[in-house]
Amino acid sequence: MAINLPLESPIVLPPDPADSAPQVAAALAAFQAGQGTASIYRERLNTIAARYPTCLNAWAALGELALPNDVIAAYAFFRVGWFPALRLWPDGRCHGDRRGGGDHAYAPVSPRTGPS
């Protein structure tokens, strides 16, 4: 998976762990073929995300499933999936963090006081 940002080289994310991507694809195919309800699809995705918390495809699929009925849940799923990807930026910094990587990488940045 690659993310293209304007004026920057693409950020290439690592593949999803182990066999998680085929599991997400199989769950989606079964759901689209009418072989289960949205609730069953969500349970399969929950199981995949619990087993492979860095599987971006599982979190993205959970977010898509929540839309348009629950935008807050969708945002939460997308956000949880995005956090691991933030650590993979070429300069080692997360968006909004001017101090670089490490455990503090998710610290908010105040426009008045700088990083917390």
C-alpha positions as CSV (number, residue, x, y, z in Angstrom):
1,M,0.0,0.0,0.0
2,A,1.3,3.5,-0.8
3,I,0.1,6.9,0.2
4,N,0.8,9.7,-2.2
5,L,1.2,13.1,-0.6
6,P,1.6,16.2,-2.8
7,L,5.2,17.4,-3.2
8,E,6.6,14.3,-1.4
9,S,7.7,10.9,-2.4
10,P,5.1,8.2,-1.7
11,I,5.1,6.6,1.7
12,V,5.1,2.8,1.3
13,L,3.5,1.0,4.1
14,P,4.5,-2.6,4.9
15,P,2.1,-5.3,4.0
16,D,-0.4,-6.4,6.5
17,P,0.9,-9.0,9.0
18,A,0.9,-12.7,8.3
19,D,-2.3,-13.8,6.5
20,S,-4.5,-11.0,7.7
21,A,-5.0,-9.3,4.2
22,P,-6.4,-12.5,2.7
23,Q,-8.7,-13.0,5.7
24,V,-10.0,-9.4,5.3
25,A,-10.5,-10.1,1.6
26,A,-12.3,-13.3,2.3
27,A,-14.6,-11.7,4.8
28,L,-15.5,-8.9,2.4
29,A,-16.1,-11.4,-0.5
30,A,-18.4,-13.5,1.7
31,F,-20.3,-10.4,2.9
32,Q,-20.7,-9.1,-0.7
33,A,-21.9,-12.5,-1.9
34,G,-24.7,-12.5,0.7
35,Q,-23.1,-15.2,2.8
36,G,-23.7,-13.4,6.1
37,T,-25.1,-10.2,7.6
38,A,-23.2,-7.0,8.4
39,S,-23.0,-8.2,12.0
40,I,-21.2,-11.4,11.0
41,Y,-18.9,-9.4,8.7
42,R,-18.1,-7.0,11.6
43,E,-17.4,-10.0,13.9
44,R,-15.0,-11.5,11.4
45,L,-13.2,-8.1,11.1
46,N,-13.2,-7.7,14.8
47,T,-11.5,-11.1,15.2
48,I,-8.9,-10.2,12.5
49,A,-8.2,-6.8,14.1
50,A,-7.8,-8.3,17.5
51,R,-5.4,-10.9,16.3
52,Y,-3.5,-8.5,14.0
53,P,-3.8,-5.0,15.5
54,T,-1.5,-3.5,12.9
55,C,-3.6,-4.8,10.0
56,L,-4.6,-1.5,8.3
57,N,-7.0,-3.3,6.0
58,A,-9.1,-4.6,8.9
59,W,-9.4,-1.2,10.6
60,A,-10.2,0.4,7.2
61,A,-12.9,-2.2,6.5
62,L,-14.4,-1.7,10.0
63,G,-14.5,2.1,9.3
64,E,-16.2,1.6,5.9
65,L,-18.7,-0.7,7.5
66,A,-19.6,1.9,10.1
67,L,-20.3,4.6,7.5
68,P,-22.6,6.4,6.9
69,N,-24.6,5.4,10.0
70,D,-22.0,6.0,12.7
71,V,-19.4,8.5,11.6
72,I,-17.9,8.7,15.1
73,A,-17.2,4.9,15.1
74,A,-15.9,5.1,11.6
75,Y,-13.5,7.9,12.5
76,A,-12.4,5.9,15.5
77,F,-11.7,2.8,13.4
78,F,-9.8,4.8,10.8
79,R,-7.8,6.6,13.5
80,V,-6.8,3.4,15.2
81,G,-5.7,2.0,11.9
82,W,-3.8,5.1,11.0
83,F,-1.7,5.4,14.2
84,P,0.7,2.5,13.3
85,A,1.1,4.0,9.8
86,L,2.2,7.4,11.3
87,R,5.3,5.8,12.7
88,L,6.4,4.9,9.1
89,W,6.8,8.4,7.8
90,P,10.3,8.8,6.3
91,D,11.5,11.4,8.9
92,G,10.3,9.2,11.8
93,R,7.8,11.9,12.9
94,C,4.1,11.8,13.4
95,H,1.9,14.5,11.9
96,G,1.9,17.5,14.2
97,D,4.9,16.3,16.3
98,R,8.0,18.4,15.8
99,R,10.2,16.3,18.1
100,G,10.5,13.1,16.1
101,G,9.6,9.5,16.8
102,G,9.5,7.5,20.0
103,D,6.8,6.9,22.5
104,H,6.0,10.6,22.7
105,A,5.2,10.7,19.0
106,Y,1.5,11.1,19.6
107,A,1.8,14.1,21.8
108,P,-0.4,17.0,20.7
109,V,1.1,20.2,19.5
110,S,-0.4,23.5,20.6
111,P,0.0,26.4,18.3
112,R,0.8,28.7,21.2
113,T,3.0,26.5,23.4
114,G,4.5,23.9,21.0
115,P,4.7,20.2,21.8
116,S,3.5,19.0,25.1
